[in-house]
């Protein structure tokens, strides 16, 4: 279905002044890409977690999701790179990202 982008954005913008820095970063675009978030039990999690531990290798270089079977199953395609230092949030493996206070 068609969504009029302007209506939800108009409703969202007044709440943004109450957002924390982390909430603003979660809703910001990267240098040339978007973000992919998936649960720790998602098939792509175990197949792509090496990117986070790769040192500097995948900061510029990108990993092609089409090279792994899990991307075909999940229908996610494209490229992944290691997040920049300001894009990483400190959560443990059981963390739940809470909704902003203005969303409740």
C-alpha positions as CSV (number, residue, x, y, z in Angstrom):
1,X,0.0,0.0,0.0
2,X,1.0,3.6,-0.6
3,X,2.1,5.6,2.4
4,X,2.2,9.3,2.3
5,X,5.7,9.9,3.7
6,X,5.0,13.5,4.7
7,X,2.3,12.6,7.2
8,X,4.3,10.3,9.5
9,X,7.4,12.5,9.2
10,X,5.3,15.5,10.2
11,X,4.1,13.6,13.3
12,X,7.6,12.4,14.1
13,X,9.6,15.6,13.8
14,X,8.2,17.4,16.9
15,X,9.3,14.4,19.1
16,X,12.9,14.5,17.9
17,X,13.9,17.3,20.2
18,X,13.4,14.8,23.1
19,X,15.5,12.0,21.5
20,X,18.8,11.0,23.1
21,X,22.0,11.1,21.0
22,X,21.8,7.3,20.6
23,X,18.2,7.5,19.4
24,X,19.2,10.1,16.8
25,X,22.1,7.9,15.6
26,X,19.8,4.9,15.3
27,X,17.7,7.0,12.9
28,X,20.6,8.5,10.9
29,X,22.0,7.2,7.6
30,X,25.5,6.0,7.3
31,X,28.1,7.4,4.8
32,X,26.7,5.6,1.8
33,X,24.3,3.1,3.2
34,X,21.5,2.2,5.6
35,X,21.6,-0.1,8.6
36,X,20.7,-3.7,9.0
37,X,19.5,-4.8,12.4
38,X,18.7,-8.4,13.1
39,X,18.2,-10.6,16.2
40,X,21.1,-12.7,17.5
41,X,19.2,-15.9,16.6
42,X,18.6,-14.7,13.0
43,X,20.6,-16.9,10.5
44,X,22.5,-13.9,9.2
45,X,23.8,-13.1,12.7
46,X,26.1,-16.1,13.0
47,X,27.1,-15.8,9.3
48,X,28.1,-12.2,9.5
49,X,29.3,-11.6,13.1
50,X,32.9,-12.0,11.9
51,X,32.6,-8.5,10.3
52,X,32.4,-6.9,13.7
53,X,35.5,-8.7,14.9
54,X,37.5,-8.1,11.6
55,X,39.7,-5.2,12.7
56,X,39.9,-2.7,10.0
57,X,39.3,-5.1,7.1
58,X,35.6,-4.4,6.6
59,X,35.6,-0.7,7.4
60,X,36.2,0.2,3.7
61,X,35.8,-3.2,2.1
62,X,32.2,-4.6,2.0
63,X,31.1,-8.2,2.4
64,X,28.6,-9.4,-0.2
65,X,25.6,-11.1,1.3
66,X,25.0,-12.9,-1.9
67,X,28.0,-15.1,-1.0
68,X,26.1,-16.9,1.8
69,X,23.0,-19.1,1.7
70,X,21.4,-17.4,4.7
71,X,20.8,-14.3,2.5
72,X,18.7,-16.3,0.1
73,X,16.6,-17.7,2.9
74,X,16.1,-14.3,4.5
75,X,15.8,-12.4,1.2
76,X,18.4,-9.8,2.3
77,X,20.9,-8.9,-0.4
78,X,23.5,-6.3,-0.8
79,X,26.7,-5.5,1.0
80,X,27.7,-5.1,4.7
81,X,30.6,-3.2,6.2
82,X,31.8,-2.8,9.7
83,X,30.1,0.1,11.5
84,X,32.2,3.2,12.2
85,X,33.1,3.7,15.8
86,X,30.4,6.3,16.4
87,X,27.8,3.9,14.9
88,X,28.3,1.2,17.5
89,X,26.1,1.1,20.6
90,X,27.2,-0.8,23.7
91,X,24.7,-3.6,24.2
92,X,25.3,-7.1,25.5
93,X,23.9,-10.1,23.7
94,X,20.6,-10.0,25.6
95,X,19.9,-6.3,25.3
96,X,16.6,-5.0,24.1
97,X,16.6,-1.5,22.5
98,X,13.8,0.3,24.3
99,X,11.3,2.6,22.6
100,X,11.9,6.3,23.2
101,X,9.9,7.7,26.0
102,X,7.9,9.8,23.5
103,X,6.7,6.6,21.7
104,X,4.7,5.3,24.6
